Amino acid sequence: MVKGKATVRIERKVSKRRYLDGKHTYTYERFYVPIPKQFHDKIEPFLNKKLKVEVKPANGGFKIICTPRENVSAPRKHPRKNSPETQP
């Protein structure tokens, strides 16, 4: 294997959830792409962050592009209850 190149297999998992005391079943599938050990140091800064995911076709395959989501909410600044500006 060439350094910096790795081979992975896309894994598919079918899950079944029972509801209404087992009378009905909800079935769904998930796809997983395991990250090879040699890339863990590059992935670590993105752990526990929300990522925007794009999948694009490329050269007979596809690319998965994950970028950190931007915080689009307005900054929330609450005045302190006991600050000197709020005292009469």
C-alpha positions, 0 to 999 in steps of 0.5 A: 500500500502506498503511504497516504493511500488507504482502502476502506469498505462502506458498511451498511447497517439495517436497524429495526426499532420496535414500538407500541409494545412490539406491535409494529417495527420501524426499519431504517438503514445507515451507511458507515465509512470507517476512517483508517488509523493513519488519518486519525490525527487529521480527523481529531480536530473535528471530533464533537463538532457539527460538520456540513457533509457534501458527497460529489462524484469524482473520477468514477467514484465519489468524494465526501467533503466534511467542513465545520458548520458556521454558527449563523445564530446571533451572539447572545450577550446578556447583561449581568444581574449585578453589574454596576450599569444595571444598579439604580 
